[in-house]
Amino acid sequence: MGRLYRGLPALARAPKLAPVKRLVLATQNPGKLREFRRLLAGLPLEVVAPADVGLTLDVPEEGDSYTAHSEAKAAAYAAAGRCLALADDSGIEVDALAGRPGVHSARYGGPGLDDAGRTALLLYELEGVPAERRTARYRAVVTIAGCGPARSFEATMEGRIATAQRGSGGFGYDPVFEIADGRTSAELSEEEKDALSHRGKAVRLAAAYLRELLT
């Protein structure tokens, strides 16, 4: 279930602006960009990718939590773009691996691995682990910055790790993240994934905050 997280002090404040009309999505990940655009489609804002406004920031993930990473990215993009920014940090937490890869999900196994390689490594680490011990969750923190103190929102999606990759949708660990009905996230339609996912829940909380902010 999603929940309101906490505000960020003056660090995340961008210069004070006239009416807010633009929201920049603080990610270069094409899969996340597609999801964010779908989830934010009803907002009275121009939702743009960094490339749309000439931003090529590389914000290092130096914190030790999803919140720290999300806040740092949102603050940096809000300041550089002089507009509202939405950032997220997310990961997969596997109980049999003591919560790994967690905040290191995007870098799991080192810089030489892509999504398929990281997913294969996860399956390798779980070889022989029975189904009842393969429980896991996706976790996401979404931050809005650029108009006063930043606000962060957290949500999770519970499931388990399958024994093999299935499905052609989604991205990241979706082909091995199995939900209660036995399908993986990669076998869900876009609408189903948006309704159930950690990121979908967190973005909806953030979108509700944005509607309040805009009024």
C-alpha positions in Angstrom: 0.0 0.0 0.0 1.3 3.5 -0.8 2.0 6.0 1.8 3.1 9.6 2.1 6.8 9.8 2.9 8.4 13.0 4.1 9.3 16.4 2.9 12.8 17.6 1.9 14.1 20.9 3.3 15.7 23.8 1.4 18.1 21.6 -0.6 15.4 20.7 -3.1 14.0 24.2 -3.7 14.3 25.5 -7.2 14.0 29.3 -7.9 10.5 30.6 -7.3 8.5 30.5 -10.5 5.4 32.0 -12.2 2.5 29.6 -12.9 3.8 26.1 -13.1 3.2 24.6 -16.6 5.9 22.0 -17.1 6.9 18.8 -15.3 10.2 17.3 -16.3 10.7 13.5 -15.7 14.1 13.0 -14.1 15.0 9.8 -15.8 16.8 8.5 -19.0 15.1 5.1 -18.7 12.8 4.6 -21.7 10.6 2.1 -19.8 10.1 4.5 -16.9 9.4 7.4 -19.2 6.6 5.4 -20.9 5.1 4.5 -17.6 5.3 8.1 -16.2 3.7 9.6 -19.3 0.7 7.1 -19.0 0.3 7.7 -15.3 0.4 11.5 -15.5 -1.6 11.9 -18.7 -4.5 13.6 -16.9 -2.6 16.4 -15.3 -2.9 20.0 -16.6 0.9 20.1 -17.2 3.3 19.7 -20.1 5.1 16.5 -19.1 8.5 16.3 -20.8 11.5 14.0 -20.9 15.0 15.5 -20.2 15.9 15.3 -23.9 12.8 17.4 -24.8 14.3 20.4 -22.9 18.0 19.8 -23.5 18.8 18.3 -20.1 21.6 15.7 -19.9 22.2 15.5 -16.2 24.1 12.6 -14.6 23.1 12.7 -10.9 25.2 10.2 -8.9 23.4 7.9 -6.6 25.5 8.5 -3.5 22.8 7.9 -0.8 21.9 4.7 1.0 18.2 4.7 0.4 15.6 5.0 -2.4 14.5 8.3 -0.9 17.9 9.9 -0.9 18.4 8.9 -4.6 15.0 10.1 -5.6 15.3 13.4 -3.8 18.7 14.1 -5.2 17.6 13.5 -8.8 14.4 15.6 -8.4 16.2 18.5 -6.9 18.9 18.5 -9.6 16.5 18.4 -12.5 14.2 21.0 -10.9 17.1 23.4 -10.4 18.5 22.8 -13.9 15.2 23.0 -15.7 13.7 25.8 -13.6 10.5 23.9 -13.4 8.8 21.1 -11.5 10.6 17.7 -11.6 9.5 14.2 -10.8 12.1 11.6 -10.0 11.9 8.0 -8.7 14.2 5.4 -7.3 13.0 1.9 -7.1 14.3 -1.7 -6.7 13.5 -5.3 -6.0 13.9 -6.8 -2.5 14.3 -10.5 -2.3 13.7 -12.0 1.2 15.9 -15.1 0.6 18.7 -12.7 -0.3 18.2 -10.6 2.9 16.6 -7.8 0.8 19.1 -7.7 -2.0 19.6 -6.2 -4.6 17.4 -3.4 -3.1 18.8 0.1 -3.7 21.5 -1.5 -5.9 19.0 -3.1 -8.3 20.0 -1.0 -11.3 23.7 -1.8 -10.7 23.3 -5.4 -9.5 26.2 -7.5 -10.8 28.3 -4.6 -11.9 28.2 -2.1 -14.8 28.7 -4.7 -17.5 25.2 -6.2 -17.1 22.0 -5.2 -18.8 18.4 -5.9 -17.7 18.6 -9.5 -19.0 22.0 -10.1 -17.4 20.8 -8.8 -14.0 17.7 -10.9 -14.2 19.7 -14.0 -15.1 22.0 -13.3 -12.1 19.1 -13.1 -9.8 17.8 -16.5 -11.0 21.2 -18.0 -10.5 21.4 -16.8 -6.9 18.1 -18.3 -6.2 18.7 -21.7 -7.8 17.3 -24.4 -5.5 15.4 -22.0 -3.3 11.8 -23.3 -2.9 8.8 -21.3 -3.9 7.7 -20.5 -0.4 11.1 -18.8 0.2 11.2 -16.8 -3.0 9.0 -14.0 -1.7 10.0 -10.5 -2.9 8.7 -7.0 -3.4 9.2 -4.0 -5.7 9.6 -0.7 -3.8 9.5 2.8 -5.3 9.9 6.3 -3.9 8.7 9.1 -6.2 9.7 12.7 -5.4 8.3 16.0 -6.7 10.6 19.0 -6.4 10.7 22.6 -7.8 8.0 24.4 -5.9 8.8 24.8 -2.2 10.0 21.8 -0.2 10.1 18.6 -2.1 7.6 15.8 -1.3 8.3 12.1 -1.5 5.8 9.2 -1.8 6.5 5.5 -1.3 4.7 2.3 -2.4 5.4 -1.4 -2.8 4.2 -4.3 -4.9 4.3 -7.8 -3.2 5.1 -11.0 -5.1 7.7 -13.7 -5.6 10.6 -14.6 -7.9 9.7 -17.1 -10.6 12.0 -19.9 -11.6 12.3 -18.7 -15.2 11.7 -15.6 -17.2 8.3 -15.2 -18.8 6.6 -12.5 -20.8 7.6 -9.8 -23.2 6.3 -6.6 -21.6 7.7 -4.3 -19.0 11.4 -3.9 -18.3 14.0 -4.6 -15.5 13.1 -7.6 -13.4 9.5 -7.8 -14.6 10.0 -11.2 -16.5 10.7 -12.9 -13.1 8.5 -10.9 -10.7 5.4 -13.1 -10.2 2.2 -11.8 -8.7 -0.5 -13.7 -6.8 -2.3 -15.1 -9.9 0.9 -16.7 -11.2 1.7 -14.2 -14.0 4.8 -12.2 -14.1 4.8 -8.4 -14.4 6.0 -8.9 -18.0 2.8 -10.8 -18.8 0.5 -8.0 -17.6 -1.1 -5.4 -19.9 0.1 -1.8 -19.5 -3.2 -1.0 -17.7 -2.9 -3.9 -15.3 0.7 -3.1 -14.5 -0.1 0.6 -13.9 -2.9 -0.4 -11.5 -0.9 -2.9 -9.5 2.7 -1.7 -9.6 4.8 0.0 -6.9 5.6 2.8 -9.3 1.9 3.2 -10.4 0.8 3.5 -6.8 3.5 6.0 -5.9 3.0 8.1 -9.0 -0.8 8.3 -8.3 0.0 9.7 -4.8 2.4 12.2 -6.3 -0.2 13.1 -9.0 -2.8 13.8 -6.3 -0.3 16.1 -4.6 0.4 17.9 -7.9 -3.3 18.5 -8.4 -3.5 20.1 -5.0 -0.4 22.2 -5.8 -1.7 23.4 -9.1 -4.9 24.7 -7.5 
